[in-house]
Amino acid sequence: MTYVSEFDKVHYPLPLNFEENPDVDTLKATIKRLQTELEESKSRSISQASGENFFMTQDKNNHSEVRISTSSSDVSILKTENEELKKKIKNMEEQSMMNTASSINSKKGGAVEYDIVLKTKLDLENEVENIKKEYVRDVGKLKKKCEEYEKELNETRSEILRIRDSDSESDISRKGGPNSARDDFSFSKKMINKH
């Protein structure tokens, strides 16, 4: 059995069943069918030689044939249609080539734009890294200044405390020590009592 499509032709082998005692009537029918097919193919070859074209199709049982005749005018119409279709295909191929070329050019343009975007991205990343480095440097400087100011503040506080302590000691010593304040109080009491 053979399957024929537009681009493929596939042969499927069919196994033949062995018959020990073939039926005589079946064999005679097969021989008769083959003889008629042979006669028809001979007559077809003669008619094709005379200028007519025949196409043969067979049904499932391979018993009947359908003949389709084509005249020379039909053939010329088909040939002109074939030529027109060939021209259309050629135009479509050329247009496809032009579209492909333009898409390649547009892809190149896209690649250039991509390169520009990529370069801009790298430049911005470098700028961000530089800003981070400056930030770290500035933060370090500010920490040092803060530590210096804190040290100075602590020194000023300790000096203020030392000055206060020394002032309070000098006040006490000018008045005569810690007992002299009590004496001043008792003295002012005595003065008030006298009056």
Salt bridges, closest charged atoms under 4 A:
GLU37 OE2 - ARG33 NH1 3.33
GLU65 OE2 - ARG44 NH2 3.16
ASP123 OD2 - LYS119 NZ 3.95
GLU125 OE2 - LYS121 NZ 3.53
ASP171 OD1 - ARG174 NH2 2.86
